[in-house]
Amino acid sequence: MDIGIVALLLVGVYCFFELVGWQTRMMTSRTTRRAEDMYGQYADPARRQRPHARERGGERRDEPVNDRSSRV
């Protein structure tokens, strides 16, 4: 019985390390997606952005602020 408990504990530790390794590989893998490309998909609608911008002393713009095509 004691050997079974030790074996079960070792299998549990092994599975934990496999799961952590898999998650680490998934989170650190290379991707072609950039935050700048994805922001437009998740941005608030214009009617919700204007009040937030006014509260913080700014203004909402329709064009992207950090446009890569404008760099020299």
Helices and strands as residue ranges (DSSP letters): H 2-27, H 35-42, H 46-55, G 68-70
